[in-house]
């Protein structure tokens, strides 16, 4: 199904940070862009926490609100930049008094609460490496990551310690200190708040090179040992620049990123990037609830909202009436990430909220947004947009395995439009990961002939807009066609009876694989044979030869904890294979 581009009003285009895409791409230089940051006083280098907190706390934004913290009862606590500086200084001092030295790893296991920001930014001030964990992980995924990362310190809640850590504590020899956000229920943990109150807050950030390791993000996809992607303090420049270009973030904006801080999005854009701009960050401790989310958007007067396609689809299911019950006059820009964004969600945003949803693309390894739909440019529903200034993207010809074909150390770049290839990036942006922890060979395999190989399959139209097709290891090979599951899912979800879809390939002796779709129906739709035939015909009209040959109705599709349909599990069930340890499944 084709969707018309959504063009922006002139006033919106004129107010955007990026008003002339072509000129910005031509003139952009990362070294020159660095002037937007102050660096540590006295030429002592670059530190993420200084750029996010201290330079504002000692300037005109000292009394501006840095964090607007909404607890589960929707009581709001505001923390200014000056107050955040004092609390993060105290945390850095506390680490020193505990004997924690620069370079050691501080893990967090908690949701969006004030203590998270204090711990993350305080540890960065102290020169430690921060590694966030997703609080819904079970004990074994947590143990794996703490062991691989040799975590010295863990900051968590009493409940999570009791349920996730206590039983594995004796198998974590490197873990010397556990700091809890509430009362210390046992002698083997320390209550964070009293410990912070007891220290002298005087602290000076030590010299920190832009190449000093700062962040350790674990990513494993659906199988295998978790990979620890290492990022440096210099990444803060990419966080700052991309938040301006891709999220249209301005100083003084109220910004809400709904991503969990255990993931790279929740850290790069939920903590670091908005604070570097002097924005007010909404920190909501509550879980997803459609009414609550609309209340937060309205009460906090959010200007820029960064969320996930799954969450937006859940809001869509509540219909336009709920949205219209809430006044959102401050909302200026909506962006989405975490999985490909279906075109109908983009259009829904325009029709119901008065703003299109801007898709963008990046990975844990890239550390920051690489491709995006911009505030001053038209939005093409279904496209992830165009590369940011300072980012060179390309498509590489693929071999039989679906990945870029490397022959004699060389690859072939695809220059013609609308041809699928592996998405690749020229290295050199500041937030590019510097390695996989302890796995140099695994890191080297990510590069070929001067390109970083993303593992994602995409196509590019004549105007340079990129369109996601699927992961290289997810593509279905059917009768000579390479079929991207996302493309099929998006078409099916454009049908009014379909709420959600998961697409896999099933073995076939003639075609190799056949496309099979599992469909959850929208409220009011009945799983009849007539509807099944209608959906198959609908798919054929829109997709032709790559349309699904079989459709199964399933109102209980399996999901990851971040809300995405688990194609791997659908395929395992279809083939009668072991489902594996689902606790290791992550969002990219």
N, C-alpha and C positions, 0 to 999 in steps of 0.2 A: 504494500500500500504506500502510495506517495503522499507526502505531507508538504504543504506549502511552507516556505520559509517565513519566519516571524520577524518583521522589521520593527525597529525601535523608533519611538518618537524623537524628534530632533533635540528636544530639551534633554532627554536621557543620554543621547549620544554626546552632546556637548559637555555634560557634567562628568563623563566617565574619565577614569585615569588614563585609559588608552584610547585616544580618539582617532589616531591615524595608524592603522596596523602596518601598512606597507613601510611607512617612514620609520616607525619604531623598530621594525625588524632590520631595516637597512642600517640604522645608526646605532643600534644597541651595542654596548660593550660592558662586560661584567666588571672590569676594573673601574671604569667610570661610575658604574652603578653603586660601587662600594662607598661612594661619598655620602650616600643616604644614611650610613651608619657612622657612629662616632669612634668606635674602637675604644680600648681600655685607655684610661688617662696615662699620660707619660709615654705613649707609644709602646705599651706593654703587650700589644697583640689584640686579639678579638675573642670575646666571650659571649655566648648566647644570652646568658642571664643579664649581663650588663646592658646589652642592646634591648632586651625585653623589659627590664625593670629599672635599673639604676639610672640610666641616662634620662628617663622620664621623672624619676623620683627626686632628682636634684635639679630639675628644670621647671618650666611653667606648668607641667601636668602633674606636679607632685600631689596636689589635692584632688585630681581627677579620679574617678572610680575605675580601678583596674579590673576588679572582679565583682560581679553582681551574683551572689550565690543564693540560689533558690533551693531550699531544702524540701524534703518529701511532703511537708505540710504547706508548702508554697510560702513560707516565711522567708523574707529576703534579707541577707546580710551583705553590706557593701564594704569593700576593702579598697582603699586608695593605693596609688602607686607608692607613696611614701610609706604606708603601712606594710605593703607587700615587700618593700625593700628591707624594712626592719625584720620582718619574720623570716625572710629568706637568708638574711645575714645570720640570724640566730641559728638557723638550721646548718649553715656552713660551719659556724663555730662549734656546734654540737658534734658534727662529724669529726672535726679535729680533736675534740676532747675524748671522743670514743676511740681514737687511734686510727681513724680511717684516713688514708692518704690519697693524694691526687692519682688518678688512673684506676683506682678501685671502682667496682661496679655497685651501684645502688639501684635496687629493683623496687618497683612500686606494684602493689596488687590492691587496687581499690578503684572506686568509681569517681565521679566528678564531685569532689568536695574540696574545701579550701586547703586542707592538708596536702592534697595531691600537688597543687601548684607550688606550695611552700617547699615541699620535699624535692620536686623536680628542679626548680630554679635554684634552690639552695645547694643542691648537690652539684649542679653545673658551675656555680660560683666557686665551689671548693675544688674544682678540677676533676671531679669524679665523672664516671660514665653512667648515664641513666638508662635503664632498661625497663620499659613498662610491660606489665603482664595483664592479660584479659581476665577480669575477676570471675568469669563463668568457667574458666578452666578447672578441670579436676586436678587432684594431687599429682598424678603422673606427668601430665604436660608441664605443670609448674616445676616439678623436680627436675625434669629434663633441662629446662631453660636455666634454672638457677645453677645447675651443675655445669652445663656448657659455658655459661657466662661467669662462673666462679663468683657468684654474688656474695659480697661481704655484708651488705645491709639490705634489709627488706622493710619497707613501710607498708603497712596494711591495716585492716580493721580488726578488732577483737574477734568478730564473728568469722571472718575469713581465715584468721589464724587458727581458730579452733576447728574449723571445718576442712581446711585445705593444707595447712602447714604442720600442725602439731604432730600428725602421724608420720610425717616424712622428715622431721627436723634432724633426727639422728643420721640421716643419709645425706646431709648437706654440710660436710665438714668445713667448707669455706665460709658458711653463713655465721658471722660472729654476733650480729646484732639484729634484733627484730624490734621495730618501733611501731606501736599501735596507736590509732587515733583516739581510742577511748581509754577506759581504765585497764590497767595491767592486771589481768586475772591470774597470772602465774608468774613465778620469779624469772622465767626465761625470756620475758619480754619487758620492754620499757615503754611507759606511757609518754607519748610524744609531747603533749602540751605542757605538762609540768617540767619536762626536760628542757624545752625551749625557753620557758620562763626563767629558768635558773641560770642561764648563761649570759655573759656579757655580749651585747649585740654588735660591738665594734668589730668590723671585719673589712679587710681589703682584698679584693679579688687578685690572686696571684697572676703573674704573667701567663698568658694562654695563647699559644699559636693558633692560627686558623686551621692548621692541620692536626691539632690535638683532638684525639677521639672524645666525643661528647655523648653520642647516642648509640644504643645497641638495640636494634629492632629484630625480633625473631619472626621468621616467616617460613612456613613449611608447606603451604598448599594443602593437599589432601592426604599425602603420604610422605614417608621418609623422615629422617632426622631433621629437626628444626635447623634452619640456616640463620646465623646471626649476622645481619647486615650492619656494618660499622659505618657511622657517619661522624663528621668532624664539626668543630665549632664554626668553621667557615660556611657551613650549610645555612647559617642564619641569613646570609645575604640572599640566597634563593628563596627562603621562606618569606622574607620581606618583599622582594620584587614580585614574586608570583601572587602573593596576597593582593598586591596593588593591581596587577594586570588581570589575573584570572578571577578574582573575587571582588574587584572594584572597591577595595577597602580603603577608607579614609581615616585620618586621625579624628578621634571623637565619635566614630561610629559605635553603635551597639551591635555586637557580633555574637551569633550563636552557632556553634558547631556541635551537632548532636552525636558525632562519632565518639565511641568509647575511648578513653585515654589509653587503654591497653593496646590500641592499634596505632599505626603510624599517622593516620589522618587526625586522630584525636590528640596526638602530640604535636605534630608539625603545625596544624591549623587550629587545634583546640586550645593549645597553650602558647606556643612560641610566636607564630606569625602575627596574630592580632595584637599582642602586647608590643611587638616591635613598632607597630603603627600608633601606639597610644590609644587604642580602642578600649572600650569596655567589653569584657568577655562575660557572657552569660554562662554561669556554671550551674546546671540543673541536675540535682541528685535524683530526680524521679525517673521511673521507667516510662516507656512509650505509653501514652494514652492520648487519643486524638483530642479530646476536650482540653486536657491539661496543656498539650502543645499549643493549641490555639490561644489559650489563656496566657501562656508564657510569651508568645509572640506579641500579643496585644499589650499586656501589662508591662513588659520590659521595653516596649517600643523598639523592637529589633529592626535594624536597618539592613543587615546582611545575614542571610541564613544559609548555612552549609549543612546539607543532610544527605540521606541515602535514598536511592530509588525504592527500596523495599518500604521504607517509612512513608514515602509519598504515595505509593500504591495503597498502603493501608489507609491513609487519609482519603484517598479517592473512594474507597469502599463505603465511607460514611456519607458520601454524597455531597453536593454543593451547599446544601442547607446549613450544615454545621459550620462551614467556613464563613458563610454570610452572617452568622450570629455574632461574629467577632470583628471588630474594627481594627484594621491593620494599616493605618495611614503612614506609619514610619517605614514599612517594609519596602526596600528599594531594589534588592537583588537576591535571587535565589539560585543556588548552585547545588550540584549533586555529584557524589562520587561513591566508590566502593564496589560498584558493578555497573555494567552498561545500562544506560537510561533509555527505557522504551519511549518511542516518539509520542505516544498518547499521553504520557505523563507531562511532557513538555507543553503540549497543547492544553491539557487540563489546567496547568498553572496559569497560562494566559487567560483562559476562559473563566476560571473560578477565583483566582487570586489577583488577576490583572497583571501578572508578570510571568514570562516564560521561565522554565527551569533550565539552567545552563549546565550542560554536562561537561565534565573534564576528565582527563585521563592522566594517571601516573601510577607508580608502583612503590613498594617499600624500598626497593633498590634505588630509585631515582630521588627519593627523599622529598620531592616537591612536585607540584603540578607541571607537566610538560606540554600538554595539549589542552585547549579549552575553547569554549564559546565565550566571547567577550561582550562587555556591557554595551559597547558602541556599535557592535556588528550584528547583522542579522543572525538569528538562530535557525539552524536547519535541523528540525526534529529528527532524532536518530543518529545525528553526527556527534562525535566527541569534540569537534572543533578543529582548530588549526594550531600549529606549534607556537609557543610563546616566543617573544623576542629573546634572542640569546640561545634558543634551542634549535638545533638542526635535526629534523626527522627525515626518515626515508623508509622505503619498502624494498625488501630484498627477495629475489627469486628463490623459490623453495624447491627442495628435493622431495622424494617420495614419502619421507617421514613427516612432511608438513613444515619442517623448520628450514631456515635459510640454508641454501646449498653452498658449502664451502669447498672449493676446489683449488688445491695448491695454495691454500691460505687466502684465497680471494673469493669475493662474493660478487653477484651481479645486481646492481640497483635497478629497480623498476622505475621508469620515467613516464610511461604512458598512463593515462587516467583509467580508473575503474578496473584495475587488475589487482587481484589479491596477492599479498606478500607478507613476510614477517616484518613487523614494525621494528625499526632500529633507530638508534640515536647516536649522534656523534658525541663522544665524551668531552667533558670540559666544564660543565656547569658546576657551581659550588657544592650542591647537595648530593652529587653523585656518590654512591657508597664507595668506600675505600677498600672493601674486602669483606669476605665471609670469615667470621671469627675462626681461626685455626684451620681454614680450608682454602689455601691458596690455589690449588688445582681446580676446585669448584668455581672459584672466582674467575680464573683465566678462561674457562669454558664459556663465560658470558660475553666474550668479545671475539670479534673476527674482522680482520681487514679494516681496522679503524672504526668499527661500529660496536655499540653495545646492543646485544640481541635480547629483545624483550620477551620473546616466546609468545607474543600476541600476534594474531593475524588480523590484518586490516586492509582496507582499500582507500584510495584517495581520489576525489572527484577532480574535475577540471579546474576548480577554483581553489584547490589545496585543502579542502575539508576532509578530515579522516573519518572513516566509518568502521567501527569495530565489527569483526566477524566472529572471533572466538580465540580460545587458547590453542596453540599448535597441537597440544596433546589432547584436545577436546574435539577436534574437527572430525566430522563423519565423512568417510570415503564411500560414496555410493554411485555405482555405475559410471565411474570416471569423474564424478563431481566431488568437489570438496565442499561440504556443507557445514556452515557455522551454526551451531545450535541456537545461539542468541538471535540470529536473523529469523529463524523459524518461530521461535518463541515470541518475538516481537510482533510478527504478523498475526499469529493466533490470538495474542492479547489485544489486538485491535478489534476483534469481534466482540460485540457487546455482551455475549453470553460467557466470555472467558475472563476469569479473574487472575489466573496465574497458569504458567505452563512450564514444563520441563521436557527437554528433547534429548534423546540419545540415539545412538546407532545400534541396531541389532544384527547379528550375523545372517548373511544370506548367501547361498552357494553360487548364485549367478551375479548379483550386484555387489557382492562383498559385504555391504551393510545396507540396511533399510532404515529410513528415518521413522522413528516412533515418538509420538508425543503423549505425555501425561498431562491432563488438563484438570484444573480446579475451576468449577463454575461459579459465576457471579450469583449473588442472591436473587432468587426468583427463577433461575434457569433450571430446567429439569434434564437429567442425563438420559435422554431418549435416543433411540436409533436414528430418528429423523435429524436430531441435532448433530449426532456423530457424522452422518452423511453430509450435512450442511457444512460442518467445519472442514471436512476433507475437501469438499468442493471449493470452499473459501480459500483454503491453502493452495490448491492447484491454480486458482485464478491469480493469486498474488505471487506465487513462487515457481510455478511451472514444475519442471522435472525434479526439483529438490524438495517438493512439498512432502509432508508426512504421509506415509502409506497406511499408518494405523494410528488411531487415537483411543486412549484409555481415559475414562473419567476417574478422577481420584481427588477427593476433597481433603486428603491429608498428605500432601506432598512433603517429603522430608526436607528439612531446612538446616542450614548451619546456624550457629548461635547468633550470627549477624543477620540472619533472615533470608539468605539466598537458597534457592532450590539446589539440593545436592544431586547433581547428575550422576556422580560416581556411585551413590547409593542406589539410585534408580537402576543403573546398569548392573550393579552387583545383584540386585534382586531379580532382574530380568534373566540373568545368566545363571542364577543359583550359586553365586560365588560368596565367599565370606565377606561380611560387610566391613570388617576391620575396626580399628579403634577410632570411633567417631569423635572422641574428645580432642583429637589433634587437628581437626578441621578449622581453618582460619579464613578470614577474609583477606584478599590480596592487598 
